[in-house]
Amino acid sequence: MQKTSLTALARTELSAAREAASGRSAKTVYGGHQHLLRQTVIALLAGETLAEHENPGEATVQVLHGRIAVDAGEESWSGWTGDLIILPDALHSLTAVEDSTVLLTVVKHR
């Protein structure tokens, strides 16, 4: 068994994002290439975007801190601290409306 404080990790990644030229930082909490399930804490400074990309499988984003927007074509969803967004099986992007951290959970299809 392993325990991770998402609150502490979110704080650490947001601090790293503030130091990074890209304005973002990420750390995989669980999983990797050898697993179907992957969970990653991603920190983005206000205005930073994860550019439009395909969904590699089933995926959710839980907002740990801040406010985000997810856009997929004509649709858009806002997420605040504590919200869970089920990502569409379509091209989509994620933008930090304010400094934010999210937990991205992905189950890749084989």
N, C-alpha and C positions, 0 to 999 in steps of 0.2 A: 504494500500500500504506500502511496505517496500523497502528501498534502502540499498544496500551494496556496498562498494568500493572493487571490486575484487583486485585492485592494492594494497590497504592497507592490505587486508586479505592475499594475496599472500606473502607480505613482512613479516607479522606476523608469518605465518605458516613456512616459510623458516627459520626464526630465531628460531622457536621452534624445527624444524628438526635438526638444528645445535647443539642444546642443548640435544637432545634425543639420547640415546644409539643406537636406531634403525636407526638413520639417516633419519627419516621421520616423518611427522606430517600431520594431516588432520582435516578439519572442514566442517561439513555439512552446506551449505548455505541455502538450501531449501529442504523441504521434510522430509522423514523419513519413518518408517514402515507403517504408516497409509496412505501414498500417493503413487501413481504410479510413479510420477516424483521425482527424487532425484538429487540434484546438490551438489557436494563436491569439495572443494579446497584441493588438495593433494600436499605436498611439499616433494621432495626427494633429498637427496644429491647425488652428482656425484657417479655413480657406484651402487647405491641402486636400487633394483628391486621389483616390485610387482609380485610375483611368478605367474606362469601359473595358470589361473583360467577361469571358464566358464563366458560367457556373460549372465547376468540375464535377459536381454531384449534388447531393442534397446539402444545403447550407443555411445556417442562421447567423445572425449578428446580435449579440446582446450588448447594449450600451452600458458600459461600466461607469463612465463619467462623461459629461458634456452633452452635446447635441450634434446629430448627424443627419444627412439626407441621403437616401438611396434612390437613384434614378434608373429606370428601365424603360426605354422608349418614351411613350407619352405619360407613363405613370411615375409617381414620386411618393416616397414615404418619408416621414420625419420620425426620428427616434431620439428620445431623451433618456437620461440616466434611469436605468431599470427596465427599459423597453427591450423586447425581443422582436426582431424582424426576421421573418422567413424569407430568404432571398429567392427571387424568381429564377426559374430555369430558362434564363434568357440573358442576353448582354445587359450588363448593369454597371453602374459606377457608384462610389461612395465618397461623399464629401463631408468634411468636418465643418459644421456651421460655427462651432466654437472649439477650443482645445478639447479633444475628446480621446477616450480610450474605449475600445470594443473588444469583445471576445468573439472571434470568428470560429465557428464550428463547421467542419466540412466532413461529409462522408463521401469519399470518392467511389464512383461506380467502377467496377472492374472492367 
